[in-house]
Amino acid sequence: MSCSQFLVGNIGLSPAAGTFLTGWSLIRSPLGTFSTSIQCVGALFAADYTSPTPSILTTAVSDMQTAAVDAAGRTGPDFLNLGAGASILFNLRTSIQRSL
């Protein structure tokens, strides 16, 4: 796989191993807690990387599941298709947002 675009941000993969991060030309950090890539302005993390990465990813997955359950139980959205899907910063009150 070749990548002509860049990702800005971090990638976390759990519970899978770093070998599942394919196509990224990974460069492992000296401590083994993350990898970098010329295609990513950020870091890549996997469940088999050196501690504390696995426990951090486990917490992140749990937080994501909690957020999904919470969001599923809410009515809304309060805002629909903000910015017509454009990535624009908005200052909003706590609310549910959805893009179509």
C-alpha positions in Angstrom: 0.0 0.0 0.0 1.3 3.4 -0.8 0.1 6.5 0.8 0.1 9.9 -0.9 -1.7 11.7 1.9 -0.8 12.4 5.5 -2.7 11.8 8.7 -2.4 14.5 11.4 -3.0 13.1 14.8 -2.4 9.9 16.7 -3.5 6.4 15.9 -4.2 3.8 18.6 -4.8 0.1 17.9 -6.1 -2.2 20.6 -6.3 -5.0 21.3 -4.3 -5.8 18.1 -0.6 -6.0 17.8 1.6 -3.4 16.0 2.0 -5.8 13.0 -1.6 -4.9 12.1 -0.5 -1.3 11.4 0.3 -2.0 7.8 1.4 0.4 5.1 2.8 3.0 7.5 6.6 2.5 7.2 6.8 2.5 11.0 9.8 3.6 12.9 9.7 2.4 16.5 10.6 4.8 19.3 13.7 4.0 21.4 11.6 3.0 24.4 9.2 1.0 22.2 6.1 2.8 23.5 5.0 4.2 20.1 6.0 4.4 16.5 6.3 7.3 14.0 5.8 7.3 10.3 6.6 9.7 7.5 2.9 9.4 6.6 1.6 10.5 10.0 2.2 13.8 11.9 1.7 12.2 15.3 2.4 8.8 16.8 1.0 5.3 16.3 0.3 3.1 19.3 -0.5 -0.7 19.5 -1.4 -3.0 22.3 1.9 -5.0 22.2 4.1 -1.9 22.6 6.1 -1.4 25.8 4.3 -0.4 29.0 2.5 1.8 29.8 1.1 1.8 26.2 -1.2 -1.3 26.6 -2.9 0.0 29.8 -3.4 3.4 28.2 -5.0 1.9 25.2 -7.2 -0.3 27.4 -8.4 2.8 29.2 -9.0 4.6 25.9 -11.1 1.7 24.5 -13.1 1.6 27.8 -13.7 5.4 27.6 -14.8 5.1 24.0 -17.3 2.4 24.9 -18.7 4.5 27.7 -19.0 7.5 25.4 -20.8 5.4 22.8 -23.3 4.1 25.3 -23.9 7.6 26.7 -24.4 9.1 23.2 -26.8 6.3 22.2 -29.0 7.1 25.1 -29.3 10.8 24.3 -31.9 12.5 22.3 -30.7 15.0 19.7 -28.7 16.1 17.9 -28.7 19.7 19.1 -26.7 20.7 16.0 -26.9 19.0 12.6 -24.3 19.1 9.9 -22.4 22.0 11.3 -20.2 23.8 8.8 -21.6 21.5 6.1 -19.0 18.9 7.0 -16.0 21.2 6.8 -13.4 20.9 9.6 -13.9 24.3 11.2 -13.5 25.0 14.9 -16.7 26.0 16.7 -17.2 27.0 20.3 -20.4 25.2 21.3 -22.1 24.5 24.6 -22.1 20.8 25.7 -24.3 19.1 23.2 -24.8 16.3 20.7 -23.5 17.0 17.2 -24.0 15.0 14.1 -22.8 15.1 10.5 -24.8 13.4 7.8 
